[in-house]
Amino acid sequence: RKLIRLSQLKSKLAAENLEEIDWVTFGVIVKKITPQSANNGRTFSIWRLNDLRDLNQCVSLFLFGDVHKEHWKTDQGTV
């Protein structure tokens, strides 16, 4: 597997076809938004993830359904 840092993800997406590569990434939850309700009434969470290399490059991760139910209490700072 190829490691792609979150701070490099945008440039890698533009330069390579990541669907053809076996790759992994990691992130630290640097910010959690209070769970929200969608228009359909279902609750979801938003986490901002960072690799701690470039604090200006974050990825937003939206958690819906069973993933939200299972992980919404995960602490900020968790990898």
N, C-alpha and C positions, 0 to 999 in steps of 0.2 A: 504494500500500500504506500501511496505517496502522501506525505504530510503537507497540507496546505494550511498556512496560518490564516486565521480570520482576517487579519489586516491585509493579506494578499489576495483574498478571495475575489474581490471585484476585478482586479487586473487579470487574474487567472481565468475568470469566466469570459473575459473579452478576448483572451489570447488562445485559449485551448478549449477543446470539446470535452468537458469534464464527465459527460455521460459515458465516454469510452475509457475512462481511467478509474482504477480502483483507488480512491482517495479517502482520507480522513481529516478531520479538523477537531479542535477543542476550543472551549471558551469558558470564561468565568462570567457568572451572572453579576453584572455591575449595576444593574437597575431593574427593578420590578415595578410594573404598573399595577395598581389595584385592579383586581378582576373586574371585567366589564360585561355588560349584556349586549349581545348582538340584536339586530332587528327581529330575528326569529325567536328571541327570548333565551337563547342558550348562552351560557357564561363561558368566557375565555380569558386567558391571561396573555400578557406581553412581557417578554424578558428582553433586555438589552445585553448582548454578549460581547466580550472583548477578549483578545489574547494577551493583554497587558504589555504588548510591544508598542503599539501605537494607540493611545487612548482616544484619539479622534476617529478611529475606524471601528465602529460598532455594527453589529448585525442584530436586527430585531427578529425574535423568534415568537411566533404566535402559537399558543397551545389551546387546542379545542378538544371537545369530547372527553373520552376516557383519559387522554394524556393530561388534559387540564385537571380533571378530577384527581388523578394520581399524584401530580407533581406541583400543584399550585402553591403548596406550603413550603416548597424548597427555599432555603435561605439564600439571600443575596450573598455573594462571595463564594458560592459553591462552584466547583469546576465540573 
